[in-house]
Amino acid sequence: MSPGWFAAVNVVGTTARVLAIRWAGHAAGEYVAWVWTVAARFRAPLTVATAVLSVATAVPMVVTLDRMRRRGAAAAAACHEGPGSRLDGGIEAFDGGGARGRSKQRSE
């Protein structure tokens, strides 16, 4: 591509992008203003709704953690034992333990 052709395409592309962004800004400007108006008008109810949703999502987590604490650490650890867990070494879940055996053979 010649430098003149590249410069022409670059200028046309840049101009098109700038015009598209300006057009999108004008088109969305009314919507953004409306959103700001609604947010300003309903600031207190929106704050209360946000607090309620935060509590509603945090309570199940707190209840679950409390149940795990009451069962004890052994019960919590038992939930995570088994093939592939960190307590079990982890690699057996992927290949049945063969890779660990091969890696030991290679290192010897």
Buried (B, 14 or more C-beta within 10 A) or exposed (E): EEEEEEEEEEEEEEEEEEEEEEEEEEEEEEEEEEEEEEEEEEEEEEEEEEEEEEEEEEEEEEEEEEEEEEEEEEEEEEEEEEEEBEEEEEBBEEEEEEEBEEEEEEEE
